[in-house]
């Protein structure tokens, strides 16, 4: 005949077994939390690096826009001066 303990798989565990099971689960949960904190820290560092790169690109764009603005202003001044000279030459 089959063993009586094998025929009842849902038999309650002894309290000390539950205590150890809970202790192991608690340790596992703490390990997972530590891993998550590590991943969060890595993500924060990556995001900070990306923000710094974006800031650098913005500064480069500002320099380029400044050059374009100064060149545009010089071009417009030259065109206005040339148009003035042409108008003066046409009137005489």
LOZAZA-880164 format. One record per atom (N, C-alpha, C, O): x, y, z. Coordinates in steps of 0.02 Angstrom, whole numbers, plus 32768, in hexadecimal, padded with zeros to 4 digits. Layout:
BEGIN
+------+------+------+
:    u :    v :    w :
+------+------+------+
:    X :    Y :    Z :
...
+------+------+------+
//
This chain:
BEGIN
+------+------+------+
:    u :    v :    w :
+------+------+------+
: 802A : 7FC6 : 8000 :
: 8000 : 8000 : 8000 :
: 802C : 803E : 8000 :
: 8064 : 803D : 801B :
: 8015 : 8073 : 7FE3 :
: 803C : 80B1 : 7FDC :
: 8044 : 80D2 : 8020 :
: 801B : 80CB : 804D :
: 807C : 80F6 : 8026 :
: 808A : 811A : 8064 :
: 8054 : 814F : 806E :
: 803F : 816F : 803E :
: 803D : 8157 : 80AB :
: 8005 : 8184 : 80BA :
: 8018 : 81CD : 80AF :
: 7FED : 81F5 : 809D :
: 8058 : 81E0 : 80B9 :
: 806D : 8226 : 80B0 :
: 8070 : 8238 : 8066 :
: 8066 : 8272 : 8055 :
: 807D : 8208 : 803A :
: 807F : 8216 : 7FF2 :
: 8039 : 821F : 7FD6 :
: 8031 : 8241 : 7FA3 :
: 8008 : 8203 : 7FF4 :
: 7FC4 : 8209 : 7FD9 :
: 7FA4 : 824C : 7FEB :
: 7F6F : 825C : 7FD0 :
: 7FC3 : 8272 : 8018 :
: 7FA8 : 82B3 : 802B :
: 7FDC : 82E9 : 801E :
: 8001 : 82FC : 804C :
: 7FE1 : 8302 : 7FDF :
: 8014 : 8334 : 7FCF :
: 8007 : 8378 : 7FEF :
: 8037 : 839F : 7FF6 :
: 7FCA : 8388 : 8001 :
: 7FBA : 83C9 : 801D :
: 7FBF : 83C9 : 8069 :
: 7FA2 : 83F4 : 808B :
: 7FE3 : 839A : 8084 :
: 7FEA : 8395 : 80CD :
: 8010 : 83D2 : 80E6 :
: 8042 : 83E5 : 80C8 :
: 7FF9 : 83F2 : 811D :
: 801A : 842E : 8136 :
: 8062 : 8420 : 814A :
: 8071 : 83EA : 8163 :
: 808E : 844F : 813F :
: 80D4 : 8448 : 814F :
: 80DE : 8458 : 8199 :
: 80B4 : 8478 : 81B9 :
: 8115 : 8443 : 81B2 :
: 8126 : 8451 : 81F8 :
: 8137 : 849B : 81FE :
: 8150 : 84B8 : 81CE :
: 812A : 84BA : 8237 :
: 8138 : 8502 : 823F :
: 8180 : 8515 : 8232 :
: 818D : 854A : 8217 :
: 81B0 : 84EA : 8244 :
: 81F6 : 84FB : 8238 :
: 8206 : 84FB : 81ED :
: 8230 : 8522 : 81D6 :
: 81E5 : 84D0 : 81C7 :
: 81EF : 84D1 : 817E :
: 81D3 : 8512 : 8160 :
: 81F2 : 852F : 8134 :
: 819A : 8528 : 8178 :
: 817D : 8567 : 8160 :
: 81AA : 85A1 : 8172 :
: 81B3 : 85D0 : 814B :
: 81C6 : 859F : 81AE :
: 81F2 : 85D5 : 81C5 :
: 822F : 85DA : 8196 :
: 8241 : 8611 : 8181 :
: 824E : 85A1 : 8185 :
: 8288 : 85A3 : 8159 :
: 8274 : 85B9 : 8113 :
: 8299 : 85DD : 80F1 :
: 8239 : 85A3 : 80FD :
: 8221 : 85B7 : 80BA :
: 8217 : 8602 : 80B7 :
: 822A : 8622 : 8085 :
: 81F9 : 861D : 80EB :
: 81EE : 8666 : 80ED :
: 8231 : 868B : 80F0 :
: 8239 : 86BE : 80D0 :
: 825F : 8671 : 8117 :
: 82A1 : 8690 : 811C :
: 82C5 : 8692 : 80D8 :
: 82E2 : 86C4 : 80C5 :
: 82C1 : 865A : 80B4 :
: 82E0 : 8657 : 8071 :
: 82BD : 8688 : 8042 :
: 82DF : 86AA : 801B :
: 827B : 868B : 8044 :
: 8257 : 86BA : 8019 :
: 826A : 8702 : 8029 :
: 8273 : 872B : 7FFD :
: 8271 : 8711 : 806A :
: 8284 : 8755 : 807E :
: 82C9 : 8766 : 8063 :
: 82D4 : 879E : 804B :
: 82F8 : 8737 : 8067 :
: 833B : 8743 : 804C :
: 8339 : 874D : 8001 :
: 835B : 8779 : 7FE6 :
: 8311 : 8725 : 7FDF :
: 830B : 872C : 7F97 :
: 82EE : 8770 : 7F85 :
: 8305 : 8790 : 7F56 :
: 82BC : 8786 : 7FAA :
: 829E : 87C8 : 7F9D :
: 82D1 : 87FF : 7FA8 :
: 82D4 : 882F : 7F82 :
: 82F9 : 87F9 : 7FDD :
: 832D : 882B : 7FEA :
: 8361 : 882B : 7FB1 :
: 8378 : 8861 : 7F9D :
: 8373 : 87F1 : 7F98 :
: 83A2 : 87ED : 7F60 :
: 8385 : 8810 : 7F22 :
: 83A8 : 8835 : 7F00 :
: 8346 : 8803 : 7F14 :
: 8325 : 8822 : 7EDA :
: 8323 : 886E : 7EE3 :
: 832F : 8893 : 7EB3 :
: 8314 : 8885 : 7F1F :
: 8313 : 88CD : 7F2B :
: 8357 : 88EC : 7F20 :
: 835C : 8922 : 7F02 :
: 838B : 88CA : 7F37 :
: 83CF : 88E4 : 7F2C :
: 83E1 : 88E6 : 7EE3 :
: 8400 : 8916 : 7ECB :
: 83CD : 88B3 : 7EBE :
: 83DA : 88B3 : 7E76 :
: 83B4 : 88EB : 7E53 :
: 83D0 : 890D : 7E27 :
: 8377 : 88F6 : 7E68 :
: 834F : 892D : 7E4A :
: 836F : 8970 : 7E5A :
: 8372 : 899B : 7E2E :
: 8388 : 8979 : 7E97 :
: 83A9 : 89B7 : 7EA9 :
: 83E8 : 89C1 : 7E7E :
: 83F7 : 89F9 : 7E69 :
: 840C : 898B : 7E72 :
: 8447 : 898F : 7E47 :
: 8435 : 89A3 : 7E00 :
: 8457 : 89CD : 7DE2 :
: 8400 : 8985 : 7DE6 :
: 83EA : 8996 : 7DA3 :
: 83D3 : 89DE : 7DA0 :
: 83E1 : 8A02 : 7D70 :
: 83AF : 89F4 : 7DD3 :
: 8398 : 8A3B : 7DD6 :
: 83D4 : 8A69 : 7DD5 :
: 83D4 : 8A9B : 7DB1 :
: 8407 : 8A5A : 7DFC :
: 8443 : 8A85 : 7DFE :
: 8465 : 8A87 : 7DBB :
: 847A : 8ABC : 7DA4 :
: 846A : 8A4D : 7D9A :
: 8489 : 8A4C : 7D58 :
: 8460 : 8A75 : 7D26 :
: 847D : 8A9A : 7CFE :
: 841E : 8A70 : 7D2A :
: 83F3 : 8A97 : 7CFD :
: 83FB : 8AE2 : 7D0A :
: 83FC : 8B0A : 7CDC :
: 83FF : 8AF4 : 7D4A :
: 8409 : 8B3C : 7D5B :
: 844A : 8B55 : 7D3D :
: 844D : 8B8C : 7D23 :
: 847F : 8B2D : 7D42 :
: 84BF : 8B41 : 7D27 :
: 84BC : 8B47 : 7CDB :
: 84D7 : 8B76 : 7CBE :
: 849B : 8B17 : 7CBB :
: 8494 : 8B1A : 7C72 :
: 846C : 8B58 : 7C5D :
: 847F : 8B7B : 7C2D :
: 8436 : 8B65 : 7C80 :
: 840C : 8B9F : 7C70 :
: 8434 : 8BDF : 7C7A :
: 842F : 8C0D : 7C52 :
: 845B : 8BE3 : 7CAF :
: 8485 : 8C1D : 7CBC :
: 84B7 : 8C27 : 7C83 :
: 84C3 : 8C5F : 7C6D :
: 84D4 : 8BF0 : 7C6C :
: 8503 : 8BF5 : 7C34 :
: 84E1 : 8C0E : 7BF5 :
: 84FE : 8C36 : 7BD1 :
: 84A6 : 8BF5 : 7BE8 :
: 8480 : 8C0B : 7BAD :
: 846F : 8C55 : 7BB3 :
: 8474 : 8C7B : 7B82 :
: 845B : 8C6B : 7BEE :
: 844B : 8CB2 : 7BF9 :
: 8489 : 8CDD : 7BEC :
: 8483 : 8D13 : 7BCE :
: 84C3 : 8CC7 : 7C02 :
: 8500 : 8CED : 7BF6 :
: 8510 : 8CF1 : 7BAC :
: 8525 : 8D25 : 7B93 :
: 8506 : 8CBA : 7B89 :
: 8512 : 8CBA : 7B40 :
: 84E2 : 8CE9 : 7B1D :
: 84F6 : 8D0E : 7AF0 :
: 84A3 : 8CE8 : 7B31 :
: 8472 : 8D15 : 7B13 :
: 8484 : 8D5E : 7B21 :
: 847E : 8D88 : 7AF4 :
: 849B : 8D6C : 7B5D :
: 84B0 : 8DB0 : 7B6E :
: 84EA : 8DC6 : 7B42 :
: 84ED : 8DFF : 7B2B :
: 8519 : 8D98 : 7B36 :
: 8551 : 8DA8 : 7B0A :
: 853B : 8DB6 : 7AC3 :
: 8554 : 8DE4 : 7AA3 :
: 850B : 8D8F : 7AAA :
: 84F1 : 8D9A : 7A66 :
: 84CD : 8DDD : 7A63 :
: 84D4 : 8E01 : 7A31 :
: 84A7 : 8DED : 7A97 :
: 8485 : 8E2F : 7A98 :
: 84B7 : 8E68 : 7A95 :
: 84AC : 8E99 : 7A71 :
: 84ED : 8E62 : 7ABA :
: 8520 : 8E96 : 7AB8 :
: 853F : 8E9C : 7A73 :
: 854C : 8ED3 : 7A5B :
: 854C : 8E64 : 7A54 :
: 8567 : 8E65 : 7A10 :
: 8537 : 8E87 : 79DF :
: 854C : 8EAE : 79B5 :
: 84F6 : 8E78 : 79E6 :
: 84C4 : 8E97 : 79BB :
: 84C2 : 8EE3 : 79C7 :
: 84BB : 8F09 : 7997 :
: 84C9 : 8EF8 : 7A05 :
: 84C8 : 8F3F : 7A13 :
: 8503 : 8F62 : 79F2 :
: 84FC : 8F99 : 79D8 :
: 853D : 8F42 : 79F2 :
: 8577 : 8F5E : 79D1 :
: 856B : 8F63 : 7986 :
: 8579 : 8F96 : 7967 :
: 8550 : 8F2D : 7969 :
: 8543 : 8F2D : 7921 :
: 850F : 8F61 : 790F :
: 8517 : 8F86 : 78DE :
: 84D9 : 8F65 : 7936 :
: 84A5 : 8F98 : 7929 :
: 84C1 : 8FDE : 792F :
: 84AE : 900B : 7909 :
: 84ED : 8FE8 : 795F :
: 850D : 902A : 7966 :
: 8536 : 903C : 7929 :
: 8534 : 9075 : 7912 :
: 855A : 900B : 790E :
: 8582 : 9018 : 78D1 :
: 8553 : 9026 : 7896 :
: 8560 : 9053 : 786E :
: 851E : 8FFE : 7891 :
: 84EF : 9009 : 785A :
: 84CF : 904D : 785F :
: 84C8 : 9071 : 782D :
: 84BB : 9061 : 789C :
: 849D : 90A3 : 78A6 :
: 84CD : 90DA : 7893 :
: 84B8 : 910A : 7872 :
: 850B : 90D4 : 78A6 :
: 853B : 9109 : 7895 :
: 8548 : 910B : 784A :
: 854F : 9141 : 782D :
: 854C : 90D1 : 782B :
: 8557 : 90D0 : 77E2 :
: 8519 : 90EA : 77BD :
: 851F : 910D : 778B :
: 84DE : 90DA : 77D7 :
: 84A1 : 90F3 : 77B8 :
: 849E : 913F : 77BE :
: 848C : 9162 : 778E :
: 84AF : 9159 : 77F8 :
: 84AF : 91A2 : 7802 :
: 84E1 : 91C2 : 77D2 :
: 84D3 : 91F7 : 77B5 :
: 851C : 91A4 : 77CB :
: 854E : 91C0 : 779E :
: 8536 : 91BD : 7755 :
: 853F : 91EC : 772F :
: 8517 : 9186 : 7742 :
: 84FC : 917F : 76FE :
: 84C6 : 91B2 : 76F1 :
: 84C5 : 91D2 : 76BC :
: 8499 : 91BC : 7720 :
: 8463 : 91ED : 7717 :
: 847F : 9233 : 7713 :
: 8468 : 925B : 76EA :
: 84B1 : 9243 : 773B :
: 84D0 : 9286 : 7738 :
: 84F1 : 9290 : 76F5 :
: 84EB : 92C6 : 76D7 :
: 8513 : 925E : 76DC :
: 8534 : 9263 : 769B :
: 8501 : 926B : 7664 :
: 850B : 9293 : 7636 :
: 84C9 : 9246 : 7667 :
: 8495 : 924C : 7633 :
: 8475 : 9291 : 7635 :
: 8468 : 92AE : 7600 :
: 8468 : 92AC : 766E :
: 8449 : 92EE : 7674 :
: 8479 : 9323 : 765A :
: 8465 : 9351 : 7637 :
: 84B9 : 931D : 766C :
: 84EB : 934D : 7654 :
: 84F1 : 9349 : 7608 :
: 84F5 : 937C : 75E6 :
: 84F2 : 930C : 75ED :
: 84F6 : 9303 : 75A5 :
: 84B9 : 9320 : 7582 :
: 84BF : 9340 : 754F :
: 847D : 9315 : 759E :
: 8440 : 9330 : 7581 :
: 8443 : 937C : 7584 :
: 842E : 939D : 7554 :
: 845B : 9399 : 75B9 :
: 8463 : 93E2 : 75BE :
: 8491 : 93FE : 758A :
: 8483 : 9431 : 756B :
: 84CA : 93DB : 7580 :
: 84FB : 93F1 : 754D :
: 84DC : 93EC : 7508 :
: 84E5 : 9418 : 74DF :
: 84B7 : 93B6 : 74FA :
: 8496 : 93AE : 74B8 :
: 8462 : 93E4 : 74AC :
: 845D : 9400 : 7475 :
: 843B : 93F2 : 74E0 :
: 8408 : 9427 : 74D8 :
: 8429 : 946B : 74CC :
: 8411 : 9492 : 74A3 :
: 845E : 9479 : 74EF :
: 8481 : 94B8 : 74E5 :
: 849F : 94BB : 749F :
: 849E : 94F0 : 7480 :
: 84B9 : 9483 : 7487 :
: 84D7 : 9483 : 7444 :
: 84A2 : 948B : 740F :
: 84AE : 94AB : 73DC :
: 8466 : 946D : 741A :
: 8430 : 9472 : 73E8 :
: 8415 : 94B9 : 73E5 :
: 8404 : 94D1 : 73AF :
: 840F : 94DB : 741D :
: 83F4 : 9520 : 741E :
: 8422 : 9552 : 73FE :
: 840A : 9585 : 73E6 :
: 8462 : 9547 : 73FB :
: 8491 : 9576 : 73DD :
: 8499 : 9569 : 7396 :
: 84BE : 958D : 7375 :
+------+------+------+
//
